[in-house]
Amino acid sequence: MAWDWSTVRTSSGGSEEIPATLERLLAGETEAQRDRAFDGLYSAVVNQGDLETAAAPVADRILEELGVHGSVSEYGWLMLNCIFGGAGYGKQVLVDGSETDLESYCRQTVIASLPMIGPAAAAADGETFRFLTVLLGKVGEYAPEAISILEREVRVSSGERLVAASDGLEVARELAAERAADG
C-alpha cells in the first residue's frame, strides 16, 4: 500500500524523517547505522509500547522489503516485533479511504505475511534468526501458522538456532493456550 506520510503521526508529531530513517534500518551499511535507525524509529512509532499511526506504514515498508528480497535486517524483525506487540489504544489509521484500528491493522499485516516469513526463517541465521523467532513467538498467540514455522525450525535446527527456535515455540504455545483459555 502506498502511504501518504503526511497523514500519519509519530510521538513527536510529523513523520517527514521516518522514510529515511526506515531505509537506514533496512539497508544501513553497518550494524551501528541500523541500530541507531532502530532507536529513532522505536521512540517515534512505538514509544514505550504505545503505537503511533506511523507504525502502520513502517510495518508495511518492512514487509515490502521482505517480499522483494526474501529477508530483512535483524533490526527490521525487531521493529516488527515491537509494532506487533504495541498497543494502539483505539487510534485509527486511514487505509484505502476507511478508518481502521491501528493495532489490528499492524497485527493483521504481519499475520498475512506469514507465507513470506516462513521461508525467511529457514534462510535466516544469527541475530536475524533470533529476532525473527521472538516475533513468531508473539504471532503464535494469534496464528497457528507461526507455531508451525517454529516447530519446523525446532526439527531442523541445532545449537544456538535450536535454542532460539525452542524459546520462540514455547512462548507461542503458552500465549496461544492462554488466548484459547480466555475464550
Order of alpha helices (4+ residues) and beta strands (2+ residues): alpha-alpha-beta-beta-alpha-alpha-beta-beta-alpha-alpha-alpha-alpha-alpha
